[in-house]
Amino acid sequence: MTGSKLAVLGDATNLTFELSAAAGRDGRPDVVTTAGVESQLRQRYLFTPPEELMVKGRLGAEVIFGVKGRARAAG
């Protein structure tokens, strides 16, 4: 397990870099996030439909969402 912490940090850094590169491009909002964040904040923010983003060093794609703005309060 030597270097496992470094590998986790490297994976997070790669994902962050790819999200940063995707934000504001190809019609996306200036802020994009992962499915995990979207699932926690979907009641508070409006998101674009999901799309897949290939991330260097990973098998498969990461599901991402663009953040369109705050959701309006009910009532």
N, C-alpha and C positions, 0 to 999 in steps of 0.2 A: 504494500500500500504506500510505499515511499512515493512522494510526489502527488498523492491523490488530492490533497488540498489545492495544489497548484493547478491540477487538471480541472477541478471544479471552477476555480477562478478563471481559467482560460476559456472554458465553455461559456461562462456568463459574459465574459468580455467579447467573445466572438459574436454572441447573440446581440449584445448591446450595439456593437459596431454595425451589424446587418440591419437592425431596426433603425438606427440613425441614418444609414445610407438610404433606406426605403422611404423614410418620412419626407413628405413634401414632394415626392416624385411620382410620376405616372398617375396624376390625379388624386393621390392620397393626401389626407390632411397632414399638417405639420407634426402631429404627434401620432405615433403608432405604438401598439402594445401587443402583448401575447394573449392567448386565450385564457390563461390563468388570471391575469389582471382583469380582463373583460368580464369574466364570470363573477368576480368580486365587486365590480363597480357598475354593472349593467343597470341597476336601479337609479343610479345617480348621473350617468353620462350616456350620451348617444354615440353609437359606434357604426362604422361602415359594415357592410357584410364581410364575413370572414374571407380571407384569401391565404394561399400557401406561399411561404417564402423559404427558398433554399438557403441553408446556413452552412458555411464552410466547416468541414470537419464533422458534420452530422449526417446520419442516414435518414432519409426522408425529409419532409418539410416541416417548418414551424407554422402553425396557424396564427395569423396576425389580424388585428383590427385597427382601423383608423379611428381616432377620437374626434368626433364632430362637435362636441360641446356638452354642456350640462343639460340634463333632462329637466323638464319643467316639473315643479311640485304639483302633486295631485290636489284637486280641490278647487 
